[in-house]
Structure formats: C-alpha cells, structure tokens
Amino acid sequence: MQRRRAVSRKQNRRVHALITLIFCIAVFILVCAGCFLLVKTDGTITNKPNQSQGDSSSAAPDGADSTTDGDSQQEQPTMTEEEQRIADATATASANCTKDAPQVVDPALWDERGKALMEQLAADEFYQSEGLKYSAKDGCPYMIAVNRAASTVTVLALDDEGNYTKPYMAMVCSGGADTPLGFFATPVNYDWRLLAGPSYGQYATRIWDSYLFHTVPYYSQHKDDIEYDQFNQLGTQASLGCIRLLVCDVKWIYDNCPIGTRVVIYDNADDPGPMGKPGTIYTDPTDESKRGWDPTDPDSANPWDAAFRSGTAIRSEAAWNEWNDAQNDGRWNGSINPTDLQGWSTDSSVEGTRG
C-alpha cells in the first residue's frame, strides 16, 4: 500500500513538472511572438502610432507593409517652383564650399535683376559723370560689375537688346577700403604680377592705375606659397585696394575678358548682386601639405582634390556648359602658368601677411 502511494506521488510530481514545462514553453512562445510583432526586420523597435487618436496618416493602405524604414509616414511639405529653383542652384554652388555657404537668388529673377542693376547705375549721377556705358562693345563678350561692399563680382553677358545686363556668373572676391568706385576699361594683363609687400599674384588683369584683379597674394612667385591666412579672408574686405579672386575665377577673366573689357565698381552692402554671393573654401593653416595652394589652381601638381577646380562661382546654365566644354577640349590649358614650386609654404606666424 505504501509502495503504491509512493509510486502515485512520483507520478504526480512528473505530471506537475510536465505541466510546468508546457506552461513555460507556452509563455516563451507568446513572448517571442509579441517581440516579433514589435521588432522590424532591420532590428529597430517600431513604436506604432495609436490609430484611435485620429492620425489617419499612420494607417497603412491595403496590401502595404505597415512598418517603415524609420522615417515618418507623414508627407513632407512640397517645395514651390521658386524654392525648388533656389535649392537646385544652391546645391550646385555649394559643392566646394567648406567655409561660407552661398547666398543664391532665384535664377528666374537673374535677368530681371541684372537689367535693373545696370539701369540703376546708369541713372546715378556719379556713374553718369564717369561715362558709364553698358551697350555692346566690339570684341568684348562680357562686362564686369564689382560690388565692393558685398565682396561679389558679377559677370554680365549681352542680352537680346545688345546690352550687358544678362548675369553669366558670380564670383566671391575681396576688395578694400581703397578700392576705387567708378567705370573703367581693362588696359593690360599678366600671368604673374609683383604686388605690394612685396608679394605676387597670378593671372592679374589691371582695372585702372595700380588696381588689379588678381589671386590671393603669394609670399613668393611659387604656386605652393599662397598667403593662406589671407585666403581664408576671401569674401571680406581684406585687400589694399585690388580685387582678389580664386585662381579659377581670376584665370577665367584672364582667359575670357579681352583687354578693353568694361568694369564698373559700385557699393551695395544689402544686395550682393543679381545672382547672389558665392561661398568660400577653407584652408587649414596646420595642413602643411595643402595650405600653400589655392584649391582651385588647375595645375596638375595641386594636392587638392580636382573637384575643387571649378571653385565656388554661381554659374548660369550657359556658364556651366562653357566650363564643362573647356574641361573636355582644354581651351584654357595653354595659359596655365608653368609648375615652379618652392616645395614648402611660408609660415605666416613668422612672416606675417601682406598684399
């Protein structure tokens, strides 16, 4: 009798253990199933919206997966046509900007604004006394407008009426308090030019008297010895009166604006120009391998990525087409200054800056 009771108790314990095991397995399966519903296939936790709160955007359409890739299912606001044009132009102009971002005007307004600028300057008594003309001049496809106060150069092409009012490209620059206002015509240009300091500039084009378009100054006549502290001031008033530009921009003037090209220099701190103001590139003073170079110099020895060769200019479609064609056919390569390197860049903390 006692033996039968012992056997019965042993069997009951086994049954209880089996029931407990089955219960634990069932709980485990339920927990796993719940986690599976909450965990996305990419391993992130999805907090499903409470559809009872009336958020109709949270409900997935018939036949669609109710989970997302982590992005909100709410529709993003649609850009207006104007906003899209500005965004597209800004994206292109921002490609090389590592310091200051560009300020781009709606491209649909460029022509209208270019015409308004030239009409405004021509109506100004000062520029009337300067003899300002913006009608076509034989042999000169462009006119150059320099906004001294906003550190912007705008190149103007001929419009359908034969006047220089059509914005072609805008370049960031640095002038100075002594930069002269007025109306001029370029008399001469140079591949290298001795500047104050002494210092040196590449691809210089004289505007008038001792004032020129030229690169940021170099300590010596070597392309790897630029005044890099001054380079980082491009886009501000920093010169002794000349107009400093990126190498690719001042070389474009050297290659494409014949002697006799008209130049008007004016002030408007509130409006940089018809196309806006381009951004700038930063040169790290501690990077001795690259700091002595203008990133946009087309010399094959330039250690900067070749993508920087196009600079930061805001370009019209025609200007971009010209740029791309020139890279393919090499039309501007013949004017690249010979590679004559110093092999090291001058330490500005010792020499100071000039030009």
C-alpha positions as CSV (number, residue, x, y, z in Angstrom):
1,M,0.0,0.0,0.0
2,Q,2.7,2.4,0.9
3,R,4.6,1.4,-2.2
4,R,1.6,2.2,-4.4
5,R,1.3,5.7,-2.7
6,A,4.9,6.4,-3.3
7,V,4.6,5.5,-6.9
8,S,1.5,7.6,-7.2
9,R,3.2,10.6,-5.6
10,K,6.2,10.2,-8.0
11,Q,3.8,10.1,-11.0
12,N,2.0,13.2,-9.8
13,R,5.3,15.1,-9.5
14,R,6.1,14.1,-13.1
15,V,2.8,15.3,-14.3
16,H,3.2,18.6,-12.4
17,A,6.7,19.0,-13.8
18,L,5.4,18.3,-17.3
19,I,2.6,20.8,-16.9
20,T,5.0,23.4,-15.6
21,L,7.3,22.8,-18.6
22,I,4.5,23.1,-21.1
23,F,3.3,26.3,-19.4
24,C,6.9,27.8,-19.6
25,I,7.2,26.9,-23.2
26,A,3.8,28.5,-24.0
27,V,4.8,31.7,-22.2
28,F,8.1,31.7,-24.1
29,I,6.4,31.3,-27.4
30,L,3.9,34.1,-26.6
31,V,6.7,36.5,-25.5
32,C,8.7,35.7,-28.7
33,A,5.6,36.3,-30.8
34,G,5.0,39.6,-29.2
35,C,8.6,40.7,-29.8
36,F,8.4,39.6,-33.4
37,L,5.4,41.9,-33.9
38,L,7.3,44.8,-32.4
39,V,10.7,44.3,-34.0
40,K,11.3,45.4,-37.5
41,T,13.2,43.3,-40.0
42,D,16.2,45.8,-39.7
43,G,16.3,45.2,-36.0
44,T,14.9,48.6,-34.8
45,I,11.9,48.9,-32.5
46,T,8.8,50.3,-34.1
47,N,6.6,52.4,-31.9
48,K,3.3,52.1,-33.8
49,P,1.1,55.1,-33.6
50,N,-2.2,54.9,-31.7
51,Q,-4.7,55.0,-34.5
52,S,-7.5,55.7,-32.1
53,Q,-6.2,59.2,-31.8
54,G,-7.3,60.1,-35.3
55,D,-3.9,60.1,-37.1
56,S,-5.1,58.8,-40.4
57,S,-1.6,59.0,-41.9
58,S,-0.5,56.2,-39.6
59,A,-2.7,53.6,-41.2
60,A,-1.1,51.6,-44.0
61,P,-3.0,51.3,-47.3
62,D,-4.5,47.9,-48.3
63,G,-1.8,45.5,-49.3
64,A,1.1,47.6,-48.0
65,D,3.5,46.8,-45.2
66,S,2.5,48.8,-42.1
67,T,6.2,49.1,-41.0
68,T,8.6,51.8,-42.3
69,D,12.3,52.3,-42.6
70,G,12.3,54.6,-39.6
71,D,11.1,57.7,-41.5
72,S,7.9,59.4,-40.6
73,Q,5.0,58.4,-42.9
74,Q,3.7,62.0,-42.8
75,E,4.0,63.7,-46.2
76,Q,6.9,66.1,-46.5
77,P,6.0,69.7,-47.4
78,T,6.2,70.2,-51.2
79,M,8.5,73.0,-52.4
80,T,7.2,75.8,-54.6
81,E,8.7,76.1,-58.0
82,E,10.7,79.1,-56.7
83,E,12.0,77.2,-53.7
84,Q,13.0,74.3,-55.9
85,R,14.9,76.5,-58.3
86,I,16.8,78.2,-55.5
87,A,17.5,74.8,-53.9
88,D,18.9,73.3,-57.1
89,A,21.1,76.4,-57.8
90,T,22.3,76.4,-54.2
91,A,23.2,72.7,-54.3
92,T,25.3,73.3,-57.3
93,A,27.0,76.4,-56.0
94,S,27.6,74.7,-52.6
95,A,29.6,71.7,-53.9
96,N,33.0,73.1,-53.0
97,C,32.1,75.5,-50.1
98,T,33.8,74.3,-46.9
99,K,33.7,77.7,-45.1
100,D,30.9,80.1,-46.1
101,A,27.7,78.9,-47.8
102,P,26.5,80.7,-50.9
103,Q,23.5,83.1,-50.9
104,V,21.7,82.3,-54.2
105,V,18.9,84.4,-55.7
106,D,16.1,82.7,-57.6
107,P,17.5,82.0,-61.1
108,A,14.2,83.1,-62.7
109,L,15.0,86.6,-61.5
110,W,18.6,86.9,-62.6
111,D,17.9,88.6,-65.9
112,E,15.4,91.0,-64.5
113,R,17.8,91.9,-61.6
114,G,20.8,92.3,-63.9
115,K,18.9,94.8,-66.1
116,A,17.7,96.7,-63.0
117,L,21.2,96.9,-61.7
118,M,22.7,98.4,-64.8
119,E,19.7,100.8,-65.3
120,Q,20.1,102.0,-61.7
121,L,23.9,102.6,-62.1
122,A,23.4,104.3,-65.4
123,A,20.9,106.7,-63.8
124,D,23.2,107.6,-60.9
125,E,24.8,111.0,-61.3
126,F,28.2,109.7,-60.2
127,Y,28.3,107.0,-62.9
128,Q,26.9,109.3,-65.5
129,S,29.9,111.6,-64.8
130,E,32.1,108.5,-65.1
131,G,30.7,107.9,-68.6
132,L,29.2,104.5,-67.8
133,K,28.0,102.6,-70.8
134,Y,26.6,99.1,-70.8
135,S,25.9,98.7,-74.5
136,A,27.8,96.2,-76.6
137,K,31.5,96.8,-77.3
138,D,33.2,95.2,-80.2
139,G,35.4,92.2,-79.3
140,C,34.2,92.1,-75.7
141,P,31.6,89.5,-74.8
142,Y,31.3,90.5,-71.2
143,M,31.2,93.4,-68.7
144,I,32.3,93.0,-65.1
145,A,30.4,94.5,-62.2
146,V,32.2,94.6,-58.8
147,N,30.1,95.2,-55.6
148,R,32.9,96.4,-53.3
149,A,30.7,96.5,-50.2
150,A,29.4,92.9,-50.7
151,S,32.6,91.3,-52.0
152,T,31.0,90.0,-55.1
153,V,31.9,90.1,-58.8
154,T,29.1,89.6,-61.3
155,V,30.0,88.9,-65.0
156,L,27.3,90.2,-67.4
157,A,26.8,88.9,-70.9
158,L,24.8,90.6,-73.7
159,D,21.0,90.4,-73.6
160,D,18.7,90.3,-76.6
161,E,18.9,94.1,-76.9
162,G,22.6,94.1,-77.1
163,N,23.3,95.4,-73.6
164,Y,25.4,93.9,-70.8
165,T,22.6,93.0,-68.4
166,K,22.4,89.2,-68.5
167,P,24.1,87.7,-65.4
168,Y,26.5,85.0,-66.6
169,M,28.4,84.1,-63.4
170,A,29.1,85.5,-59.9
171,M,32.4,85.2,-58.1
172,V,33.4,85.8,-54.4
173,C,36.1,88.4,-54.0
174,S,37.9,90.7,-51.6
175,G,38.4,94.4,-52.2
176,G,39.3,97.0,-49.6
177,A,38.6,100.5,-48.4
178,D,40.9,101.9,-51.1
179,T,39.2,100.1,-53.9
180,P,38.1,102.9,-56.3
181,L,34.4,103.3,-57.3
182,G,33.8,104.1,-60.9
183,F,33.7,103.0,-64.5
184,F,36.9,101.6,-66.2
185,A,38.2,99.5,-69.1
186,T,41.0,97.0,-68.6
187,P,44.3,98.0,-70.2
188,V,46.7,95.1,-69.7
189,N,47.1,91.7,-68.0
190,Y,49.9,89.5,-66.6
191,D,50.5,85.8,-65.9
192,W,52.3,86.8,-62.7
193,R,52.4,90.3,-61.2
194,L,54.5,91.9,-58.5
195,L,52.3,93.3,-55.7
196,A,52.8,95.3,-52.6
197,G,54.7,93.7,-49.8
198,P,56.4,92.5,-51.9
199,S,54.0,89.7,-52.8
200,Y,52.8,88.2,-56.1
201,G,49.6,87.5,-57.8
202,Q,48.7,85.1,-60.6
203,Y,46.6,85.9,-63.7
204,A,46.4,89.6,-63.0
205,T,44.3,92.0,-65.1
206,R,44.7,95.7,-64.5
207,I,41.5,97.7,-63.8
208,W,43.0,101.2,-63.5
209,D,46.1,102.7,-62.2
210,S,47.6,100.3,-59.5
211,Y,44.3,98.4,-59.0
212,L,44.0,94.9,-60.5
213,F,42.0,91.7,-60.5
214,H,44.4,89.0,-59.1
215,T,44.6,86.0,-56.9
216,V,45.0,86.0,-53.2
217,P,48.7,87.1,-52.8
218,Y,51.6,84.7,-52.7
219,Y,54.7,85.2,-50.5
220,S,56.9,84.2,-53.4
221,Q,56.3,83.5,-57.1
222,H,55.5,79.9,-56.4
223,K,52.1,78.3,-56.6
224,D,52.6,76.4,-53.4
225,D,53.3,79.6,-51.3
226,I,50.0,81.4,-51.1
227,E,49.2,83.7,-48.1
228,Y,46.8,81.1,-46.6
229,D,45.6,83.3,-43.8
230,Q,44.6,85.9,-46.4
231,F,42.9,83.1,-48.5
232,N,40.6,82.4,-45.5
233,Q,39.5,86.1,-45.6
234,L,38.2,85.8,-49.1
235,G,34.7,87.2,-49.3
236,T,35.5,90.1,-46.9
237,Q,37.2,93.5,-47.4
238,A,40.8,92.4,-46.9
239,S,42.9,93.8,-49.7
240,L,44.9,97.1,-50.1
241,G,42.6,98.1,-52.9
242,C,42.9,95.4,-55.6
243,I,40.2,92.8,-56.2
244,R,41.3,89.3,-55.0
245,L,39.7,86.2,-56.5
246,L,40.0,82.5,-56.5
247,V,42.6,81.3,-59.1
248,C,39.9,79.6,-61.2
249,D,37.8,82.8,-61.3
250,V,40.6,85.3,-62.0
251,K,42.0,83.0,-64.6
252,W,38.6,82.9,-66.2
253,I,38.7,86.7,-66.5
254,Y,42.3,86.4,-67.9
255,D,41.2,83.8,-70.5
256,N,37.8,85.2,-71.5
257,C,37.7,89.0,-71.0
258,P,39.9,90.8,-73.6
259,I,41.8,93.9,-73.0
260,G,39.3,96.8,-73.1
261,T,36.6,94.9,-71.2
262,R,34.4,97.3,-69.2
263,V,34.4,97.2,-65.4
264,V,32.1,99.1,-63.0
265,I,32.8,99.1,-59.3
266,Y,29.9,100.1,-57.0
267,D,28.7,99.7,-53.4
268,N,25.6,97.9,-52.2
269,A,26.0,96.1,-48.9
270,D,22.4,95.0,-48.8
271,D,22.3,93.2,-52.2
272,P,25.4,91.3,-53.3
273,G,24.3,91.2,-56.9
274,P,21.8,89.8,-59.4
275,M,22.8,86.2,-58.8
276,G,23.7,86.4,-55.1
277,K,27.0,85.9,-53.4
278,P,29.1,82.7,-53.7
279,G,30.5,80.8,-50.8
280,T,34.1,80.2,-49.8
281,I,36.7,77.4,-49.2
282,Y,38.7,77.0,-46.0
283,T,42.4,76.3,-46.0
284,D,43.7,74.6,-42.8
285,P,46.8,76.6,-41.6
286,T,48.1,73.4,-39.9
287,D,48.0,71.3,-43.0
288,E,51.4,72.0,-44.5
289,S,50.8,69.7,-47.4
290,K,48.0,71.8,-48.9
291,R,47.8,75.2,-47.1
292,G,50.2,76.8,-49.6
293,W,47.9,76.1,-52.6
294,D,44.7,77.8,-53.8
295,P,42.4,74.7,-54.0
296,T,41.1,75.9,-57.5
297,D,44.5,76.2,-59.2
298,P,44.3,74.0,-62.4
299,D,48.0,72.9,-62.1
300,S,48.2,69.1,-62.1
301,A,50.6,69.3,-59.1
302,N,47.9,70.9,-56.9
303,P,47.4,68.4,-54.0
304,W,43.8,69.5,-53.5
305,D,41.1,67.2,-55.0
306,A,40.5,68.1,-58.6
307,A,36.8,68.6,-57.8
308,F,37.8,72.0,-56.3
309,R,39.0,73.2,-59.7
310,S,35.5,74.7,-60.6
311,G,35.6,76.9,-57.5
312,T,32.5,78.3,-55.8
313,A,31.1,80.6,-58.5
314,I,27.4,80.8,-59.1
315,R,27.1,79.9,-62.8
316,S,24.3,80.3,-65.3
317,E,23.5,77.2,-67.4
318,A,25.5,78.8,-70.2
319,A,28.5,79.3,-68.0
320,W,28.3,75.7,-66.7
321,N,28.1,74.4,-70.3
322,E,31.2,76.5,-71.2
323,W,33.1,75.3,-68.1
324,N,32.4,71.6,-68.9
325,D,33.2,72.1,-72.6
326,A,36.5,73.7,-71.6
327,Q,37.5,70.9,-69.4
328,N,36.9,68.5,-72.3
329,D,38.6,70.4,-75.0
330,G,41.3,72.0,-72.9
331,R,40.8,75.5,-74.4
332,W,42.1,77.2,-71.2
333,N,45.0,74.9,-70.5
334,G,47.5,76.9,-72.6
335,S,47.5,79.7,-70.1
336,I,48.3,77.6,-67.1
337,N,51.5,79.0,-65.5
338,P,54.4,76.6,-65.5
339,T,54.8,74.5,-62.4
340,D,57.6,76.1,-60.4
341,L,57.2,75.0,-56.8
342,Q,59.0,76.1,-53.7
343,G,58.4,72.8,-52.0
344,W,57.2,74.2,-48.8
345,S,54.8,77.0,-47.7
346,T,55.9,80.1,-45.8
347,D,54.9,80.1,-42.1
348,S,52.6,83.1,-41.7
349,S,53.2,83.2,-37.9
350,V,56.8,84.1,-38.8
351,E,56.4,86.2,-41.9
352,G,53.0,87.9,-41.3
353,T,50.7,88.7,-44.2
354,R,50.9,91.2,-47.0
355,G,49.4,92.2,-50.3
